[in-house]
């Protein structure tokens, strides 16, 4: 008689434990779901807040509400051929909370002017993007009105060969660039001149990867050889040297696909006539 009663009791105990475990799991699931539903978002650090301000944590929702993406749809077309320029411009416009839905090549790479084309009838959208680019909304060389009801964008931005003259964009691009690789060659024979100019030119953006002798010491003119056609990096190096980029005797475009540097600076016997270099060398002697 005792054995017959034991089996049902053991079975009941097993089911009671199982029900208890399942109840705990259900309660945990409900709590987790409720917590996620009530949460305002994961707390993250606003990139516009200094890293040492630990009390300024914000949720993703709060950051979005403070910096909402504007309801302006833009496409960007590369109309001048520089690799990656459309994607970089998209990154810039997104910092202005403008919705770039795509970027790709234009129908050709011969566009001279950077142009904003209005596809909708909303002039406010045009004014907003034009302001972000530093354009006058009435400037005919940069603004074209071509409304198209079937277009899935409000505006088309075509990047032309003059994009470096678009100041807000140029400033953004310059601030994003690091590690422009430069080699400096001593082409005049003055001892250690390449090393000294390397110290002068090195910065957060410019990395001098080597300084050594040129193939000979008979160079009479200091020249900068551009190994790529990146106008933004060229402007940065030219500003550091205070070169006029339009001076073809001083700055020469000589692309070299297998080069491990972006620029080659050959120091000729006239290096002291370059004010930026001579001023630096003069200060070294004081």
Protein Blocks (a to p, Z undefined) as FASTA:
>chain_A
ZZmmmmmmmmmmmmmmmmmmmmmmmmmmmmmmmmmmmpgbjcdddfkbcfklmklcccfk
lmmmmmccddbdcddddfeopghklmmmmmmmmmnopacfbdcddfbfkbfbdcdddfbf
bfklmmmmmmmnopafklmklgccdddfkbcbfbdcdddfklmmmmklmmmmmmmpghia
cddddfkopahklmmmmmmmpcfklccfbdcddfbfkbfbdcdddfbfcfklmmmmmmmn
opafklmklpccdddfkbcbfbdcdddfklmmpmklmmmmmmmmZZ
